[in-house]
Amino acid sequence: MRLLQRVGVPLLVSGTIVLALSACSGGSGPGGDSAGSASPAATVPAETSSGGSGDGSPLQVDCAAVQAAVAPYIEGLVAPEDNGADEYGTLCGWEAPEGTIDAADIRSVEVVVSPEPSEALSADELAAAGLTPIPDTTIEAAGGIAYSATVETGVAAVIVTTVVLPDTEVSVTGGQWAGHPSLDGPAAVAVVKALMGR
């Protein structure tokens, strides 16, 4: 199945934000606080990935590798049947089980790995677009940049983090939900570095 040909990365990420926000808008409760919660470290067994961004080849991972990297953030979530990887990249997502009604538990995590990175944005372009740069020496040493966009509601903050490398682009959609680990920008960058084997 041609996963990334079936749905474009920008539309996929935008759709995830819209779905998450619409799911959260009907309830009430406290939002997460990234300042008060530590992000769990992501680790991926070395045998689950091949190649790697920064070494001249696109990052090649399957959903088993991605699942290992995001394990602290997807506890209690379920994977849809269309998760997978092919020559066009990798698409992996997890969402709240059917029938979940508590707004604080209606959440999702999605990781998209594309071998066709978009053009890297300058600091001025990031600022003009309302994006938050995420400084990281490992990503910068590999010739990449990382940035995030956040949309907040009364019960959650949906955060889309993008890491653009010379040969790969990785988009991690997560956020902050009460009672769950925060998959914020720095945590998402840690996930990407784990997939890179760094």
Disulfide bonds with the S-S distance in Angstrom:
Cys63-Cys92 2.11
